[in-house]
Amino acid sequence: MPCPSLEDAIYLDYAATAPLRAEALAAMEPYLMTGRAAACGQANPNSVHSAGRTAFRALEEARQMVAAALNARRPDEIIFTSGATEADNAAVAGMTFSAQRRKLDSGQKDFKAHVIVSAIEHDAVLCPAHHLAYQGYEVDFIEPTRAGFIEASALEALCKPNTVLVSVQAANSEVGSVQAVRQLADVAHAHGALFHTDATQALGKIPVDLRAWDCDAASFSAHKIGGPKGCGALYLRARTPMQPQALGGGQEGTKRSGTQDVCSIVGFAAAVQAAVAEQAQESARLMRLRDHIYANAANMDGVLPTVEVVPGSLDYLPNIVNLMVPGIESDSLVLRFDTLGIEVSGASACASNSLEPSHVLRAMGVATDDAQCELRASMGTDTTAADADAFLAALPRVIDWRP
């Protein structure tokens, strides 16, 4: 069924998903043929015949591209997944299970692993953490500051002798707060714990350097940077133990079984390479738009910036604006903007069908009534100054709505 025409719409929901980049499409096109001519590109990369070896070379070239762009130490530290959700689940559950097993095998029969995650994580981290708690593991959640930051002192206070894993996102998808990943990783390591970060929103918006971060694992998603949906990666530092969660043929170095989607993976690699190459210039451009929106929206009656973002601040992502419009629920705000041809969101798209207030804003201390009135505009490569002005012009109309 064809999609309705959206050519004239202003798209401000890049944090939910970014349109497919030209670089990704170009990389994928040779793998989108049909018939016998497609055999080499679409063969199983684990097959030993010529077509399989051709697909395997493309897979490994993509792995090298991603590893280089993220400054991983070795290409085999990149494990391709179906997306960041799978990568997050694999890291949180797999690293915890592995740590627990090692302790039990060493004779510590009463050991029970302790896991710490931030309270403002994406549900792809929070849900496996809650599942671990249901299974009897110790799980603690670090509360953020009102500005959306996880402080090293708060992490330090929660660490215990049995802490095996800490997971704190690199950047928040709703308010855009950028965490001090290296500082938090240092705290975790000082207590003998592994450190995982969900870097889904960070990639392409801030510098991502896996060696400088000194994290043990990191999650990424292709569609947040203009790659195809259904593809992502887990960075797992060499020799970091993790119990695989997808069992089967032993692909991806036994860490993630399942036949790899070479077409999507080469598109992902091309998107990563392009996003990292343009990150500095593009982030500076988007920051100017972010600051412009915040400065003007803050002067409008009925609009409250969720966080205080100083112009030029690097403490928040350059492409996210988060506002509250007390008295108007998020779904109404989104639908009113949609009627005016502007696509925005109320919170994380993965929880957009929920009538519950954002767990991120609630953890930050925002009142429930205000948290239900959240509005997020997120920008990307095709966003223009005219788009930002159109959003600002529409905001008073959305507030003073007359159907």
N, C-alpha and C positions, 0 to 999 in steps of 0.2 A: 504494500500500500504506500503510495508516494507521500512524502512529508509535505505539509503545507508550506507555502513560500515564506521564508523568513529573511529574504534578501535585504529588506529595509529595517529589520530589527537591530537594536543596539544590544550587543551581547556583553554583559558584565557579570559573568558567572564562571570565570576561568578557574577559580579554586575548586569548582565542582568537576569541570572537565574543559580541556582546551581543544579547539578545533584541530583537525589533523594538519600538521605542517607539510609544506611542499617537500621538504627534505625527506620526511618519513615516507610520504607517498611515492616519491621517486625511487627510494630504496626498495620499496615493497613491490613496485610494479612488475619486475621480472618474475615474481612468485605468484602473480595473480592471473596467469594464463590458464587455459583449459586444454584438455586433450593430451596427446602423447608428447607434445612439445614442452609440456609443463613438468615432465617426469623428473628431470634433473633438479629443478628448483624446489619441487614439492616432495621429493623422496624423503623417506625416513632418515634423519641424519645419523642414526645408529646402525644403519645397514652397511655392509662391507662392499657392496658393488659400487660401480663408478658413480651412479646417480646419488647413492647414499653418501659417498665420500665428498661429492660436490656440495651437497647440503650441509655436511659436517664442517667443511671449510668455511662456508658462509656463517654458520653458527659460531665457530671459534673466532672468526674475524670480528663478529659483533661483540663477543665477550671481551676481546682485547680492546675494542673501541670504548666500551663502557668502563672497563677497568682503568684505562688511561685517563678518561675524562674525569673520573672520580678520585684519581690518585690512589687506587688500590695497589697493594704491593705485588700482587700476582693476578693474572686473568682468572685462575680457577677459584679465586675468592668471590667471584660473581656467580650467583646461582639464579638462573632464570625461573620465574614463577608466573602464575596467572595474573599477578598484580600485587599491590602493596598489602591488601588484606591477607592474602595467603602468606606473604613474606612476614608480616607482623605475627600472624598465628604461629608460623613455623618457628620464629625466633623466641617468642614468649614461652610457648609450650615446650618446644624441642630443647631449648637450652636449660630450662628448669628440670625437665625429666632427666636429661643427661646428667646434670649436677647431682640430682637426688640419687640416681643409680650409682654414680661413682662413690658417693659417701657410703651407701649401703654396702657396696662391694668391698670397701675398705674396712668394714667391720663396725661402722657406726650405725648400729641397728635402730637406734632411737632418733636418728637424724630426720628432721623435717625441713625441707628447703623453704627459705623466706624470700619473697619477691616484692620489689617496690616499683610501682609505676606512678606516674603523675595523674592527678584527678582530671586533667584536661586533655587526655589522650583521645585520639580517634577511637571509635568503638572497636576497630580491628585490633586494638591493643587491650582496651578495657574488657571486652567480652572474654577473651581467653584468660585474662587475669582473674575475672570473677569465676570462670570455670575452674581454674586452679584452686581457688578458695573453696569452691563446692567440693572438690576432691580431697580437701583436708590440708592443703598447703597453706602456709602463712603468707598473707598478702596485705600490704599496706599501700595506701594511696597518699601521695604528697599533695597538699593543698597549695595552690598558687597564691601569689600576692594579688591584690585588687587590680594591678596592672597586667596580670596574666603571666607572671614569671615564676619559674621554679628556682628557689634559692638553694645554693649549696649547703647552707646551714640547716635548712629543712630536711634535705636528704641525709646529711650527717646524723641528724637526730634520730632518724628512723633505721639506720643501718645496725645490724646485729651480727654476732659471730656466725649465724647460719644464713646470712643474706647471700644468695647465689646470683641474683640477676636484678639489675635496675634498668627500667625502660622509660626514657623521657624523650619526647618528640623534639626535633630540631627547630620546628616552627609551627605555630598553631594555625589551623585552617580557618578559624572563625575571626579572631581578633588580630592575628598576625604576629603575636609576640615571638621573638627569636630567642631561643634558650642558649645559655653558655655551655654548649655541649662538652667541650674539652674539660672545663672545670668540674662538671657533674661526673664525667667519666673518671676523672682523677679521684674523686671521692669514692666512687664505686670500687675502683681498683685498689684503693688504700685499704678497703675492708675485704678484699679478696673476692669481690663480686664481678661478674661480667656486666658489660654495659651495651644496651641496644638503643638505637634511636630511629624513630620513624621520620625519615627525611623527605617524605613525599612532597610536602609543600615547599620545602627549602630548595630543592633542585631547580636550577635555572633562575632563582630569585636572589639567592645569596651564594657566596662561594662555598662549595662543598668539597672538602679535602679530608678524605677518610684517614689518612695518616696523621694529619694535624689534629683531627678530632680524637684520635686514639680510641675509637669505639671498637667493640668486638663484633658488632652486627649493625646493619642499617637497612632500611626498607625503602623501596622506590616504586613508582608507578609510571607507566608510559603515558597514559592519557592526560596526566596533569601538565605535561610539557609538549603536547602536540603529537604524541605517538599514538598507536592504536590502543583501543580498550582491550582488556583481557590479557595484558602483558605487563610484567614488572620484574623486579629483581630483589634478591636478598644478598647483601654483602655479608660474608662470614669470614672473619679474619682466619688465616691459615692456622690449622691445628686447634681451632676453637671447637670444643665438643658440642654437638647438637644432635639430638635424636630425631631422625627424619619423621615427618608427619604424613608424607605421601609415600606409601610403600608400593613396590612393584619391581620394575625392571632395573632399577638402580641408576637411572640417568642423573645428570648433573652431579657427578662425583658421588653418587649414592645419597645425596642430600635431598633430592626431589625427583621421585620417579614420575614417569609420564613422557610420552613422545613430545619433543620440543616443537613449538610452532615457529619454524624458522622465518616465515614471512613476517610475522608480528615482531619477532626479536630483531630482525635487521632494521625494521622501521623504528623500533625503540632505540636502537643504537644510534641511528641517524639523528633522531630527535634529541638524544642526550648530547651528542657531539655539537649540534647546532645551538642548543640552549646554553650550554656551558661557554661556547665561543662568544656568544653575544650577551652573556649575563651582565657584565659590568655596564655596558652602554644601555642596555634595555632596562635594567633596574633603575638607573639614574633617571631615565625618561619617565618610567612609571611612578617613581617617587614624587616627581613634580606634579603629576596628575593626582596622586593620593593626597598630597599636601593641599592642593587646590580645592579638592572636594571637602576635606576636613575643615579648612579655614572658612569656606562659605556655608557649609551645612551647620556649623556650630553657631552661626548667627541667625538661624531660622527658628522661628517660634515652633515649639513642639518637637524639636529634634535634640537628642542628647548623644554626643560621641561616646561610645562605650568605653574607650580608653583615651588617654591624653597622649597624642602623638605629636611630638615637637617637630616642626618642619625640618626636613633633612635627617630625621632620626633613623639610625640603622638598627634600633632595638626592635623595630617592627618591619614585617615584610613590606616591600615597596608597592605591592599590587593590591592590598586588601584595605577596604574601608568598612568599619563596623559601626553602625549607628543604632539607636533605639528611638522609637516613636511611641512614647507612652500613650496608652489608650487604644492603639490599633495593633491587632495581632499580626504576627509575621505573615501568615498565609494571606491575609487581606492586603498587606503591603505588596507582596509579590504579585498577586493577581491584578492589583491596580496598575502597577508598573507594566505588567504584561499587556494589559489593555492599551497602554500608551506606547507599546512596541519596544519596551526596555526589559531585558531579561536579567533579573537579580535573584538573590536567594534570601531565605530567612536565617539559615545556619548552614551546617554541613549538609550537603545534598543527600548523604547516606542516611540521614535521620529526618529528611524533610517531610515525610508523611506522618511524623509523630506530632501530636498536639502538646507534648510535654515541653516545658521551657528548656533551652539549651543547657546541657550539663556543664558546658564550659563556663558560661556566664554565671550559673548558680555556684560553681566551685570558686569563682572569683569574688563571690559575695554580692552579686547583683540580685536585687529583689525579684521574686518570682514574677510579679506582674510586669516589671520592666523587661525581664529576660524573655517573656513571651512576645515582646514587641521588637525583636531583633531584626535588623536589616543589614545584609552584607552585599556590597558591590566589590567584585574582584576583576582585575584587569589583566590584559595580556598583550601579545604581540600586535594585534590588530586594533587595539583600543587607541582612540585619538583624543585630542583635546576637545574636539567637538562632541564626542561621546560623553566626556566628563561634564561638559556644560549642559548637555541634554538631560543628563541625570539630575543635575542641580535644578534645572528649570522644571523638571517633572515633579520633584519632591514636594513643593508646596501644593501642587494639584492633587497629588496622592493623599496628602494629609487632609486637605479640605475637599474631600471627594464628593462629587455630585454626579451620580450615574445618569 
